[in-house]
Amino acid sequence: MNQCVILVGGKGTRLGELTKNFPKPMIEVNGRPFLLYILDYVARFGFKEIILLASHGSEFLRDFFKDDSYKGCKIKIIVEENPLGTGGAIVNSYEFLDETFFCLNGDSIIEGNWLSILQNFDVNCDSVVALTKTVDTKRYGSVIVENDIVKKFSEKNLNVSSKFINAGIYIFRRKIFKDYKKEFISLEKDILPILVNNKKIKAKHIHGYFIDIGTPESLKEGINRNWNTERKAVIFDRDGTLNEDDGYTYKTSDLKWKKGAIELIKYCNDKNYYVFVATNQSGIAKDKFKELDMHNFHKEMQEQLKISGAHIDKFYFSPYHLDATLPEYRKDSRNRKPKTGMLEQIQNEWNLSNKNMIMIGDRETDVQCAENFQIKGFLYNGKDSLFDTFVEKIFE
């Protein structure tokens, strides 16, 4: 699933003059448009295409995204001639939609593992909605769920027992919108209730900080928040740690996960830790395979992880070796473990401190690399479950 559709056409009337001339998602929060915080997550989770469904202030969006891309994601802006509502905006974009796609509200964000909702998306449903917990549901309306199936979206200002609210993240099947006309349609009032009645919408609770900037009070919260709060990061070796190492493993057909590897990656994702891979790939230097083969292997890892609602934030690799067959790779690289070049890259690119970085690998060079960089390193025996071995040791 590579497409992410974002609803950015709202006027934000409760915010008054702030959104008079441009869309609510483009309000500056801590020095940058709020929408960019959302797009950072979209790019992080590996989406390739972003569709912005615009209306009010669309010319501002076109000017801002004039390069039609953001962090490697293609951006397409679809403008409604007349406001069509949240549901009508999706119907208006029908011809551009993938068979299944993510859909987001453009004025809210939850800092958690969005991909985890894929776990509840199956042949028995046409949609999944992400939920978050809040003490006061009156502003948002609550969501009643039973056995992962949404039973009801309750209206705002009602006292109900559920503390779950709609987090504004969905998976939809395109066919949901097939028979609607291009007219004003509310996703919340017209489409979601039908999915509920037909038992075709499931829910998944996502843990993490949630904010909706739709009121002056919540916007103030966003402006005053420190959005650069440092996260923790788990850095894995690859061959022999995450996947079986058969000697120069590079064919996608040879990908065999270590027991508990996917579970541990997802655990880190759900904790909102960054997950990285730092791997020596001397097979490239020795002409056993090409860099493209390695990148394809990594793509396959990401696709398989996504099925389980997991992901790796970035792969770092060193293709160099002093005994290289290919002269362009024959050097003593500071990136080759146990030297610390890859860890330095990770730290600098992701604004991390040593205390919030750990490394797990199956070789002494991995542990030595961690020690050289003065972070905690763990040695994996390559046999036991990766999850069972390390889940209680990560940032204990």
Secondary structure, DSSP 8 states (H G I E B T S, - for coil): --EEEEE-----GGGGGGGSSS-GGGSEETTEEHHHHHHHHHHHTT--EEEEEE-TTHHHHHHHTTTSEETTEEEEEEE-SS--HHHHHHHHTGGG--SEEEEEETTEEEES-GGGGGGG--TT-SEEEEEEE-S--TTT-BEEEETTEEEEE--TT---S--EEEEEEEEEEGGGGTT--SS---IIIIIHHHHHHTT-EEEEE--SEEEE--SHHHHHHHHHS-TT----EEEE--BTTTB---SS---GGG--B-TTHHHHHHHHHHTT-EEEEEEE-HHHHTTSS-HHHHHHHHHHHHHHHHHTT---SEEEEE---TT-SSGGG-S--TTSTTSSHHHHHHHHHHT--GGGEEEEESSHHHHHHHHHTTSEEEE--SSS-HHHHHTTTTT-
